[in-house]
Amino acid sequence: MKGYVLASAGEGKGETIFQELRIRFAEAVKRNQAEGLLFSGGLDSALVAAQAKDCRAISVGLESYGEDGYYADTVAKLLKLEYYHKTVKIEEAIATIPEVIRILRSFDPAIPNDVTVYLGLRYAKGLGIGSMMTGDGGDELFAGYDFMLKMKDLEQYMSRMHSTMQFSSNKIGEALGIHIKQPFLDKDFVEFSQGINLDLKIRREDEKTWGKWMLRKAFEGVLPEEILWQSKRPLEYGSGMTEMRKIVAAKVSDEEFEEERRKSPIKFWNKEHFYYYRIYSQVVGEIPAPERGQKTCECCGAGMDQRAFHCRVCGGVTEWRRT
């Protein structure tokens, strides 16, 4: 299943790999069917929605912020989904931060993304939904992140990333009593996607370099172009939760932040990072020391898997180097 290449159109093999991708993804969704879908209207969740049967699509947005509402509404109407949108006030979003940090045992600055997941799954639970699909893994398997587009040694990076990747939806789902299903992370589909050549995942078209190029091309005709060829929107931006960053940062004074930076061994990125840590210290406690066989995070001192680039406690990122 290794080393797929795109043949010329004249040989008739280019469409074959696209067709195989469509078939294998449909099978992965069928094997991971759930009652509901955490739905942003982004490419990955839209593809899951297009293949899923009789599920309720759930999206979350922060008051007047974010773009996901438009995309989610567009896809929901096109696919005739049973669609629910939860509008959240900023105070409600901020009030969930301690619970999210407690569940994840982390003060990673990605907390606004995790708050979106938490609120969506909590809303689904209130609707009586016991299992939820997500689009987790699409960016990791098909090179959907912007930083990947110009990265050296991307193939090696992705290989190591695949061996350590975890998603907050699993822990949050477990805490809420909701079973999480992730079609992109279906074992057979992961094996298939890892065998696809990188030049089918990242390719230049219409004077722009696209991640997830093959996913977009394979599902032309299934979803409209504005959905297939939309740019990557981090969950926090699409949901509007990025606005929360400004508010929580303002809860820490300059003097308090500077004093903490001087006395703490933790390398805080900014006031927002310290705000999350302050809550972490209250609801979780001490940062766990490295265990045997682990390496030490340079940012907070926590233990990390030797293969990992990302510290799950503080969000610190180890610079990728050729090994």
Secondary structure, 3 states (H helix, E strand, C coil): CCCECCCCHHHCCHHHHHHHHHHHHHHHHHHCCCCEEECCCCHHHHHHHHHCCCCEEEEEEECCCCCHHHHHHHHHHHHCCEEEEEEECHHHHHHCHHHHHHHHCCCCCCHHHHHHHHHHHHHHHHCCCCEEECCCCHHHHHCCCHHHCCCCCHHHHHHHHHHHCCCHHHHHHHHHCCEEECHHHCHHHHHHHHCECHHHCCEEECCEEECCHHHHHHCECCECHHHHCCCCCCHHHHHCCCHHHHHHHCCCCHHHHHHHHHHCCCCCCCHHHHHHHHHHHHHCCCCCCCCCCCEECCCCCCEECCCCCECCCCCCECCCCCC
